[in-house]
Amino acid sequence: MSCPVCAKPAAAAYRPFCSRRCADVDLARWLNESYRIPDAAAGEDEPPEPPSDTPPGRPQ
């Protein structure tokens, strides 16, 4: 397993990181909110359409 910060081999004492420094770098990224999940609705102008009660393929 390699360190997710610098890709060096992981050390057992700091797993999955190779050192205390890389563990602290990762923690700082979390605290600064550098790791984010993209918002799927960020680019949409219209709200999604509500689901229809009719089965697909049948006219409404």
PDB file of N, H, CA, C and O in Angstrom:
ATOM      1  N   MET A   1       0.858  -1.174   0.000  1.00  0.00           N
ATOM      2  CA  MET A   1       0.000   0.000   0.000  1.00  0.00           C
ATOM      3  C   MET A   1       0.904   1.236   0.000  1.00  0.00           C
ATOM      4  O   MET A   1       1.908   1.290   0.710  1.00  0.00           O
ATOM      5  N   SER A   2       0.529   2.214  -0.802  1.00  0.00           N
ATOM      6  H   SER A   2      -0.287   2.170  -1.379  1.00  0.00           H
ATOM      7  CA  SER A   2       1.326   3.435  -0.862  1.00  0.00           C
ATOM      8  C   SER A   2       0.588   4.584  -0.178  1.00  0.00           C
ATOM      9  O   SER A   2      -0.638   4.575  -0.066  1.00  0.00           O
ATOM     10  N   CYS A   3       1.341   5.548   0.268  1.00  0.00           N
ATOM     11  H   CYS A   3       2.337   5.555   0.177  1.00  0.00           H
ATOM     12  CA  CYS A   3       0.811   6.732   0.959  1.00  0.00           C
ATOM     13  C   CYS A   3      -0.077   7.521  -0.009  1.00  0.00           C
ATOM     14  O   CYS A   3       0.341   7.795  -1.134  1.00  0.00           O
ATOM     15  N   PRO A   4      -1.296   7.891   0.407  1.00  0.00           N
ATOM     16  CA  PRO A   4      -2.178   8.642  -0.484  1.00  0.00           C
ATOM     17  C   PRO A   4      -1.711  10.076  -0.745  1.00  0.00           C
ATOM     18  O   PRO A   4      -2.199  10.724  -1.671  1.00  0.00           O
ATOM     19  N   VAL A   5      -0.773  10.577   0.061  1.00  0.00           N
ATOM     20  H   VAL A   5      -0.376  10.051   0.813  1.00  0.00           H
ATOM     21  CA  VAL A   5      -0.292  11.951  -0.115  1.00  0.00           C
ATOM     22  C   VAL A   5       0.920  12.009  -1.037  1.00  0.00           C
ATOM     23  O   VAL A   5       0.961  12.816  -1.966  1.00  0.00           O
ATOM     24  N   CYS A   6       1.922  11.138  -0.777  1.00  0.00           N
ATOM     25  H   CYS A   6       1.889  10.482  -0.022  1.00  0.00           H
ATOM     26  CA  CYS A   6       3.172  11.242  -1.545  1.00  0.00           C
ATOM     27  C   CYS A   6       3.519   9.978  -2.330  1.00  0.00           C
ATOM     28  O   CYS A   6       4.496   9.979  -3.078  1.00  0.00           O
ATOM     29  N   ALA A   7       2.755   8.914  -2.181  1.00  0.00           N
ATOM     30  H   ALA A   7       1.962   8.914  -1.572  1.00  0.00           H
ATOM     31  CA  ALA A   7       2.920   7.648  -2.903  1.00  0.00           C
ATOM     32  C   ALA A   7       4.121   6.818  -2.465  1.00  0.00           C
ATOM     33  O   ALA A   7       4.461   5.846  -3.139  1.00  0.00           O
ATOM     34  N   LYS A   8       4.776   7.169  -1.355  1.00  0.00           N
ATOM     35  H   LYS A   8       4.499   7.959  -0.808  1.00  0.00           H
ATOM     36  CA  LYS A   8       5.838   6.321  -0.805  1.00  0.00           C
ATOM     37  C   LYS A   8       5.192   5.131  -0.109  1.00  0.00           C
ATOM     38  O   LYS A   8       3.996   5.168   0.180  1.00  0.00           O
ATOM     39  N   PRO A   9       5.953   4.078   0.167  1.00  0.00           N
ATOM     40  CA  PRO A   9       5.383   2.931   0.883  1.00  0.00           C
ATOM     41  C   PRO A   9       4.879   3.350   2.273  1.00  0.00           C
ATOM     42  O   PRO A   9       5.515   4.152   2.957  1.00  0.00           O
ATOM     43  N   ALA A  10       3.744   2.804   2.671  1.00  0.00           N
ATOM     44  H   ALA A  10       3.227   2.153   2.115  1.00  0.00           H
ATOM     45  CA  ALA A  10       3.151   3.151   3.970  1.00  0.00           C
ATOM     46  C   ALA A  10       3.952   2.539   5.105  1.00  0.00           C
ATOM     47  O   ALA A  10       4.503   1.446   4.978  1.00  0.00           O
ATOM     48  N   ALA A  11       4.009   3.265   6.225  1.00  0.00           N
ATOM     49  H   ALA A  11       3.561   4.153   6.329  1.00  0.00           H
ATOM     50  CA  ALA A  11       4.660   2.772   7.437  1.00  0.00           C
ATOM     51  C   ALA A  11       3.584   2.226   8.370  1.00  0.00           C
ATOM     52  O   ALA A  11       2.500   2.801   8.474  1.00  0.00           O
ATOM     53  N   ALA A  12       3.876   1.129   9.039  1.00  0.00           N
ATOM     54  H   ALA A  12       4.756   0.662   8.954  1.00  0.00           H
ATOM     55  CA  ALA A  12       2.889   0.480   9.908  1.00  0.00           C
ATOM     56  C   ALA A  12       2.395   1.427  11.000  1.00  0.00           C
ATOM     57  O   ALA A  12       1.217   1.391  11.357  1.00  0.00           O
ATOM     58  N   ALA A  13       3.265   2.264  11.530  1.00  0.00           N
ATOM     59  H   ALA A  13       4.222   2.293  11.240  1.00  0.00           H
ATOM     60  CA  ALA A  13       2.889   3.163  12.623  1.00  0.00           C
ATOM     61  C   ALA A  13       1.931   4.267  12.174  1.00  0.00           C
ATOM     62  O   ALA A  13       1.170   4.793  12.987  1.00  0.00           O
ATOM     63  N   TYR A  14       1.962   4.618  10.902  1.00  0.00           N
ATOM     64  H   TYR A  14       2.580   4.192  10.242  1.00  0.00           H
ATOM     65  CA  TYR A  14       1.144   5.733  10.400  1.00  0.00           C
ATOM     66  C   TYR A  14       0.177   5.304   9.301  1.00  0.00           C
ATOM     67  O   TYR A  14      -0.354   6.156   8.589  1.00  0.00           O
ATOM     68  N   ARG A  15      -0.059   4.027   9.152  1.00  0.00           N
ATOM     69  H   ARG A  15       0.373   3.335   9.731  1.00  0.00           H
ATOM     70  CA  ARG A  15      -0.883   3.492   8.070  1.00  0.00           C
ATOM     71  C   ARG A  15      -2.184   4.241   7.920  1.00  0.00           C
ATOM     72  O   ARG A  15      -2.843   4.457   8.937  1.00  0.00           O
ATOM     73  N   PRO A  16      -2.605   4.646   6.774  1.00  0.00           N
ATOM     74  CA  PRO A  16      -2.105   4.342   5.434  1.00  0.00           C
ATOM     75  C   PRO A  16      -1.036   5.304   4.950  1.00  0.00           C
ATOM     76  O   PRO A  16      -0.659   5.264   3.779  1.00  0.00           O
ATOM     77  N   PHE A  17      -0.539   6.168   5.826  1.00  0.00           N
ATOM     78  H   PHE A  17      -0.846   6.201   6.777  1.00  0.00           H
ATOM     79  CA  PHE A  17       0.460   7.166   5.441  1.00  0.00           C
ATOM     80  C   PHE A  17       1.869   6.638   5.675  1.00  0.00           C
ATOM     81  O   PHE A  17       2.059   5.619   6.339  1.00  0.00           O
ATOM     82  N   CYS A  18       2.858   7.345   5.123  1.00  0.00           N
ATOM     83  H   CYS A  18       2.703   8.173   4.584  1.00  0.00           H
ATOM     84  CA  CYS A  18       4.252   6.928   5.296  1.00  0.00           C
ATOM     85  C   CYS A  18       4.904   7.603   6.500  1.00  0.00           C
ATOM     86  O   CYS A  18       5.907   7.117   7.022  1.00  0.00           O
ATOM     87  N   SER A  19       4.332   8.720   6.937  1.00  0.00           N
ATOM     88  H   SER A  19       3.517   9.114   6.513  1.00  0.00           H
ATOM     89  CA  SER A  19       4.931   9.460   8.045  1.00  0.00           C
ATOM     90  C   SER A  19       3.888  10.327   8.745  1.00  0.00           C
ATOM     91  O   SER A  19       2.765  10.484   8.266  1.00  0.00           O
ATOM     92  N   ARG A  20       4.276  10.874   9.866  1.00  0.00           N
ATOM     93  H   ARG A  20       5.188  10.747  10.255  1.00  0.00           H
ATOM     94  CA  ARG A  20       3.398  11.787  10.600  1.00  0.00           C
ATOM     95  C   ARG A  20       3.115  13.035   9.757  1.00  0.00           C
ATOM     96  O   ARG A  20       2.010  13.576   9.787  1.00  0.00           O
ATOM     97  N   ARG A  21       4.119  13.481   9.011  1.00  0.00           N
ATOM     98  H   ARG A  21       5.017  13.042   8.986  1.00  0.00           H
ATOM     99  CA  ARG A  21       3.957  14.668   8.172  1.00  0.00           C
ATOM    100  C   ARG A  21       2.832  14.477   7.158  1.00  0.00           C
ATOM    101  O   ARG A  21       1.976  15.350   7.016  1.00  0.00           O
ATOM    102  N   CYS A  22       2.822  13.336   6.447  1.00  0.00           N
ATOM    103  H   CYS A  22       3.517  12.626   6.563  1.00  0.00           H
ATOM    104  CA  CYS A  22       1.773  13.091   5.453  1.00  0.00           C
ATOM    105  C   CYS A  22       0.404  12.944   6.114  1.00  0.00           C
ATOM    106  O   CYS A  22      -0.606  13.359   5.545  1.00  0.00           O
ATOM    107  N   ALA A  23       0.361  12.357   7.310  1.00  0.00           N
ATOM    108  H   ALA A  23       1.181  12.019   7.773  1.00  0.00           H
ATOM    109  CA  ALA A  23      -0.902  12.256   8.037  1.00  0.00           C
ATOM    110  C   ALA A  23      -1.412  13.650   8.385  1.00  0.00           C
ATOM    111  O   ALA A  23      -2.610  13.915   8.286  1.00  0.00           O
ATOM    112  N   ASP A  24      -0.515  14.538   8.791  1.00  0.00           N
ATOM    113  H   ASP A  24       0.458  14.323   8.872  1.00  0.00           H
ATOM    114  CA  ASP A  24      -0.911  15.908   9.123  1.00  0.00           C
ATOM    115  C   ASP A  24      -1.333  16.697   7.880  1.00  0.00           C
ATOM    116  O   ASP A  24      -2.256  17.509   7.948  1.00  0.00           O
ATOM    117  N   VAL A  25      -0.671  16.465   6.759  1.00  0.00           N
ATOM    118  H   VAL A  25       0.079  15.806   6.704  1.00  0.00           H
ATOM    119  CA  VAL A  25      -1.053  17.121   5.501  1.00  0.00           C
ATOM    120  C   VAL A  25      -2.474  16.706   5.128  1.00  0.00           C
ATOM    121  O   VAL A  25      -3.281  17.548   4.733  1.00  0.00           O
ATOM    122  N   ASP A  26      -2.784  15.424   5.248  1.00  0.00           N
ATOM    123  H   ASP A  26      -2.129  14.740   5.568  1.00  0.00           H
ATOM    124  CA  ASP A  26      -4.132  14.938   4.931  1.00  0.00           C
ATOM    125  C   ASP A  26      -5.164  15.533   5.882  1.00  0.00           C
ATOM    126  O   ASP A  26      -6.241  15.942   5.448  1.00  0.00           O
ATOM    127  N   LEU A  27      -4.846  15.586   7.169  1.00  0.00           N
ATOM    128  H   LEU A  27      -3.971  15.253   7.521  1.00  0.00           H
ATOM    129  CA  LEU A  27      -5.758  16.184   8.146  1.00  0.00           C
ATOM    130  C   LEU A  27      -6.017  17.655   7.825  1.00  0.00           C
ATOM    131  O   LEU A  27      -7.155  18.115   7.916  1.00  0.00           O
ATOM    132  N   ALA A  28      -4.980  18.391   7.454  1.00  0.00           N
ATOM    133  H   ALA A  28      -4.055  18.018   7.380  1.00  0.00           H
ATOM    134  CA  ALA A  28      -5.139  19.803   7.104  1.00  0.00           C
ATOM    135  C   ALA A  28      -6.043  19.962   5.873  1.00  0.00           C
ATOM    136  O   ALA A  28      -6.826  20.909   5.795  1.00  0.00           O
ATOM    137  N   ARG A  29      -5.937  19.051   4.930  1.00  0.00           N
ATOM    138  H   ARG A  29      -5.301  18.282   4.993  1.00  0.00           H
ATOM    139  CA  ARG A  29      -6.805  19.112   3.750  1.00  0.00           C
ATOM    140  C   ARG A  29      -8.262  18.906   4.147  1.00  0.00           C
ATOM    141  O   ARG A  29      -9.148  19.572   3.611  1.00  0.00           O
ATOM    142  N   TRP A  30      -8.519  17.989   5.083  1.00  0.00           N
ATOM    143  H   TRP A  30      -7.799  17.448   5.518  1.00  0.00           H
ATOM    144  CA  TRP A  30      -9.887  17.780   5.558  1.00  0.00           C
ATOM    145  C   TRP A  30     -10.387  19.018   6.291  1.00  0.00           C
ATOM    146  O   TRP A  30     -11.519  19.449   6.076  1.00  0.00           O
ATOM    147  N   LEU A  31      -9.559  19.589   7.148  1.00  0.00           N
ATOM    148  H   LEU A  31      -8.639  19.238   7.322  1.00  0.00           H
ATOM    149  CA  LEU A  31      -9.979  20.752   7.932  1.00  0.00           C
ATOM    150  C   LEU A  31     -10.190  21.992   7.076  1.00  0.00           C
ATOM    151  O   LEU A  31     -11.024  22.836   7.404  1.00  0.00           O
ATOM    152  N   ASN A  32      -9.447  22.112   5.990  1.00  0.00           N
ATOM    153  H   ASN A  32      -8.769  21.427   5.724  1.00  0.00           H
ATOM    154  CA  ASN A  32      -9.612  23.244   5.066  1.00  0.00           C
ATOM    155  C   ASN A  32     -10.704  22.997   4.044  1.00  0.00           C
ATOM    156  O   ASN A  32     -10.952  23.836   3.178  1.00  0.00           O
ATOM    157  N   GLU A  33     -11.363  21.839   4.142  1.00  0.00           N
ATOM    158  H   GLU A  33     -11.161  21.157   4.846  1.00  0.00           H
ATOM    159  CA  GLU A  33     -12.422  21.429   3.223  1.00  0.00           C
ATOM    160  C   GLU A  33     -11.934  21.328   1.782  1.00  0.00           C
ATOM    161  O   GLU A  33     -12.666  21.655   0.848  1.00  0.00           O
ATOM    162  N   SER A  34     -10.698  20.876   1.605  1.00  0.00           N
ATOM    163  H   SER A  34     -10.103  20.610   2.364  1.00  0.00           H
ATOM    164  CA  SER A  34     -10.169  20.658   0.256  1.00  0.00           C
ATOM    165  C   SER A  34     -10.794  19.439  -0.393  1.00  0.00           C
ATOM    166  O   SER A  34     -10.911  19.375  -1.616  1.00  0.00           O
ATOM    167  N   TYR A  35     -11.200  18.468   0.421  1.00  0.00           N
ATOM    168  H   TYR A  35     -11.105  18.520   1.415  1.00  0.00           H
ATOM    169  CA  TYR A  35     -11.870  17.279  -0.093  1.00  0.00           C
ATOM    170  C   TYR A  35     -13.364  17.560  -0.116  1.00  0.00           C
ATOM    171  O   TYR A  35     -13.975  17.786   0.929  1.00  0.00           O
ATOM    172  N   ARG A  36     -13.949  17.547  -1.300  1.00  0.00           N
ATOM    173  H   ARG A  36     -13.452  17.364  -2.149  1.00  0.00           H
ATOM    174  CA  ARG A  36     -15.380  17.808  -1.438  1.00  0.00           C
ATOM    175  C   ARG A  36     -15.983  16.855  -2.452  1.00  0.00           C
ATOM    176  O   ARG A  36     -15.315  16.419  -3.390  1.00  0.00           O
ATOM    177  N   ILE A  37     -17.247  16.542  -2.254  1.00  0.00           N
ATOM    178  H   ILE A  37     -17.790  16.896  -1.492  1.00  0.00           H
ATOM    179  CA  ILE A  37     -18.008  15.768  -3.221  1.00  0.00           C
ATOM    180  C   ILE A  37     -18.725  16.774  -4.094  1.00  0.00           C
ATOM    181  O   ILE A  37     -19.419  17.647  -3.571  1.00  0.00           O
ATOM    182  N   PRO A  38     -18.582  16.682  -5.425  1.00  0.00           N
ATOM    183  CA  PRO A  38     -19.235  17.658  -6.296  1.00  0.00           C
ATOM    184  C   PRO A  38     -20.755  17.614  -6.146  1.00  0.00           C
ATOM    185  O   PRO A  38     -21.347  16.545  -5.995  1.00  0.00           O
ATOM    186  N   ASP A  39     -21.364  18.775  -6.189  1.00  0.00           N
ATOM    187  H   ASP A  39     -20.883  19.643  -6.311  1.00  0.00           H
ATOM    188  CA  ASP A  39     -22.811  18.894  -6.078  1.00  0.00           C
ATOM    189  C   ASP A  39     -23.418  18.651  -7.452  1.00  0.00           C
ATOM    190  O   ASP A  39     -23.159  19.408  -8.388  1.00  0.00           O
ATOM    191  N   ALA A  40     -24.217  17.610  -7.580  1.00  0.00           N
ATOM    192  H   ALA A  40     -24.427  16.995  -6.820  1.00  0.00           H
ATOM    193  CA  ALA A  40     -24.802  17.250  -8.873  1.00  0.00           C
ATOM    194  C   ALA A  40     -25.798  18.299  -9.355  1.00  0.00           C
ATOM    195  O   ALA A  40     -25.979  18.456 -10.563  1.00  0.00           O
ATOM    196  N   ALA A  41     -26.439  19.011  -8.455  1.00  0.00           N
ATOM    197  H   ALA A  41     -26.292  18.884  -7.474  1.00  0.00           H
ATOM    198  CA  ALA A  41     -27.454  19.994  -8.832  1.00  0.00           C
ATOM    199  C   ALA A  41     -26.861  21.376  -9.104  1.00  0.00           C
ATOM    200  O   ALA A  41     -27.611  22.303  -9.412  1.00  0.00           O
ATOM    201  N   ALA A  42     -25.567  21.543  -9.003  1.00  0.00           N
ATOM    202  H   ALA A  42     -24.958  20.791  -8.753  1.00  0.00           H
ATOM    203  CA  ALA A  42     -24.956  22.860  -9.138  1.00  0.00           C
ATOM    204  C   ALA A  42     -25.157  23.465 -10.526  1.00  0.00           C
ATOM    205  O   ALA A  42     -25.283  24.684 -10.641  1.00  0.00           O
ATOM    206  N   GLY A  43     -25.190  22.654 -11.577  1.00  0.00           N
ATOM    207  H   GLY A  43     -25.087  21.664 -11.483  1.00  0.00           H
ATOM    208  CA  GLY A  43     -25.308  23.198 -12.926  1.00  0.00           C
ATOM    209  C   GLY A  43     -26.713  23.203 -13.476  1.00  0.00           C
ATOM    210  O   GLY A  43     -26.916  23.630 -14.612  1.00  0.00           O
ATOM    211  N   GLU A  44     -27.688  22.748 -12.721  1.00  0.00           N
ATOM    212  H   GLU A  44     -27.523  22.401 -11.797  1.00  0.00           H
ATOM    213  CA  GLU A  44     -29.050  22.665 -13.230  1.00  0.00           C
ATOM    214  C   GLU A  44     -29.808  23.969 -12.993  1.00  0.00           C
ATOM    215  O   GLU A  44     -29.712  24.570 -11.922  1.00  0.00           O
ATOM    216  N   ASP A  45     -30.570  24.403 -14.016  1.00  0.00           N
ATOM    217  H   ASP A  45     -30.648  23.915 -14.886  1.00  0.00           H
ATOM    218  CA  ASP A  45     -31.377  25.619 -13.888  1.00  0.00           C
ATOM    219  C   ASP A  45     -32.799  25.314 -13.440  1.00  0.00           C
ATOM    220  O   ASP A  45     -33.441  26.135 -12.785  1.00  0.00           O
ATOM    221  N   GLU A  46     -33.292  24.124 -13.797  1.00  0.00           N
ATOM    222  H   GLU A  46     -32.771  23.457 -14.329  1.00  0.00           H
ATOM    223  CA  GLU A  46     -34.666  23.749 -13.478  1.00  0.00           C
ATOM    224  C   GLU A  46     -34.678  22.609 -12.465  1.00  0.00           C
ATOM    225  O   GLU A  46     -33.783  21.764 -12.478  1.00  0.00           O
ATOM    226  N   PRO A  47     -35.676  22.576 -11.590  1.00  0.00           N
ATOM    227  CA  PRO A  47     -35.775  21.448 -10.665  1.00  0.00           C
ATOM    228  C   PRO A  47     -36.141  20.180 -11.422  1.00  0.00           C
ATOM    229  O   PRO A  47     -36.743  20.261 -12.493  1.00  0.00           O
ATOM    230  N   PRO A  48     -35.792  19.007 -10.891  1.00  0.00           N
ATOM    231  CA  PRO A  48     -36.119  17.774 -11.592  1.00  0.00           C
ATOM    232  C   PRO A  48     -37.627  17.558 -11.673  1.00  0.00           C
ATOM    233  O   PRO A  48     -38.381  18.019 -10.816  1.00  0.00           O
ATOM    234  N   GLU A  49     -38.053  16.848 -12.720  1.00  0.00           N
ATOM    235  H   GLU A  49     -37.441  16.474 -13.416  1.00  0.00           H
ATOM    236  CA  GLU A  49     -39.464  16.572 -12.935  1.00  0.00           C
ATOM    237  C   GLU A  49     -39.933  15.519 -11.930  1.00  0.00           C
ATOM    238  O   GLU A  49     -39.223  14.542 -11.692  1.00  0.00           O
ATOM    239  N   PRO A  50     -41.118  15.699 -11.334  1.00  0.00           N
ATOM    240  CA  PRO A  50     -41.596  14.674 -10.404  1.00  0.00           C
ATOM    241  C   PRO A  50     -41.917  13.386 -11.158  1.00  0.00           C
ATOM    242  O   PRO A  50     -42.278  13.427 -12.334  1.00  0.00           O
ATOM    243  N   PRO A  51     -41.785  12.241 -10.480  1.00  0.00           N
ATOM    244  CA  PRO A  51     -42.049  10.979 -11.174  1.00  0.00           C
ATOM    245  C   PRO A  51     -43.509  10.857 -11.584  1.00  0.00           C
ATOM    246  O   PRO A  51     -44.399  11.341 -10.884  1.00  0.00           O
ATOM    247  N   SER A  52     -43.753  10.217 -12.708  1.00  0.00           N
ATOM    248  H   SER A  52     -43.031   9.823 -13.276  1.00  0.00           H
ATOM    249  CA  SER A  52     -45.086  10.016 -13.227  1.00  0.00           C
ATOM    250  C   SER A  52     -45.664   8.720 -12.678  1.00  0.00           C
ATOM    251  O   SER A  52     -44.920   7.782 -12.394  1.00  0.00           O
ATOM    252  N   ASP A  53     -46.997   8.656 -12.525  1.00  0.00           N
ATOM    253  H   ASP A  53     -47.602   9.418 -12.756  1.00  0.00           H
ATOM    254  CA  ASP A  53     -47.648   7.448 -12.042  1.00  0.00           C
ATOM    255  C   ASP A  53     -47.909   6.439 -13.157  1.00  0.00           C
ATOM    256  O   ASP A  53     -48.222   5.281 -12.878  1.00  0.00           O
ATOM    257  N   THR A  54     -47.785   6.864 -14.417  1.00  0.00           N
ATOM    258  H   THR A  54     -47.531   7.804 -14.643  1.00  0.00           H
ATOM    259  CA  THR A  54     -48.043   5.955 -15.532  1.00  0.00           C
ATOM    260  C   THR A  54     -46.778   5.188 -15.863  1.00  0.00           C
ATOM    261  O   THR A  54     -45.676   5.727 -15.768  1.00  0.00           O
ATOM    262  N   PRO A  55     -46.936   3.914 -16.256  1.00  0.00           N
ATOM    263  CA  PRO A  55     -45.758   3.122 -16.622  1.00  0.00           C
ATOM    264  C   PRO A  55     -45.084   3.688 -17.871  1.00  0.00           C
ATOM    265  O   PRO A  55     -45.742   4.333 -18.687  1.00  0.00           O
ATOM    266  N   PRO A  56     -43.782   3.453 -18.029  1.00  0.00           N
ATOM    267  CA  PRO A  56     -43.095   3.960 -19.219  1.00  0.00           C
ATOM    268  C   PRO A  56     -43.656   3.341 -20.489  1.00  0.00           C
ATOM    269  O   PRO A  56     -44.025   2.167 -20.505  1.00  0.00           O
ATOM    270  N   GLY A  57     -43.720   4.135 -21.556  1.00  0.00           N
ATOM    271  H   GLY A  57     -43.420   5.089 -21.543  1.00  0.00           H
ATOM    272  CA  GLY A  57     -44.194   3.671 -22.835  1.00  0.00           C
ATOM    273  C   GLY A  57     -45.687   3.906 -23.065  1.00  0.00           C
ATOM    274  O   GLY A  57     -46.173   3.721 -24.180  1.00  0.00           O
ATOM    275  N   ARG A  58     -46.403   4.300 -22.047  1.00  0.00           N
ATOM    276  H   ARG A  58     -46.008   4.450 -21.141  1.00  0.00           H
ATOM    277  CA  ARG A  58     -47.833   4.572 -22.199  1.00  0.00           C
ATOM    278  C   ARG A  58     -48.061   6.078 -22.219  1.00  0.00           C
ATOM    279  O   ARG A  58     -47.430   6.805 -21.452  1.00  0.00           O
ATOM    280  N   PRO A  59     -48.953   6.557 -23.085  1.00  0.00           N
ATOM    281  CA  PRO A  59     -49.237   8.001 -23.109  1.00  0.00           C
ATOM    282  C   PRO A  59     -49.949   8.431 -21.837  1.00  0.00           C
ATOM    283  O   PRO A  59     -50.653   7.642 -21.207  1.00  0.00           O
ATOM    284  N   GLN A  60     -49.762   9.670 -21.474  1.00  0.00           N
ATOM    285  H   GLN A  60     -49.190  10.311 -21.985  1.00  0.00           H
ATOM    286  CA  GLN A  60     -50.376  10.185 -20.238  1.00  0.00           C
ATOM    287  C   GLN A  60     -51.725  10.770 -20.470  1.00  0.00           C
ATOM    288  O   GLN A  60     -52.363  11.242 -19.529  1.00  0.00           O
TER     289      GLN A  60
END
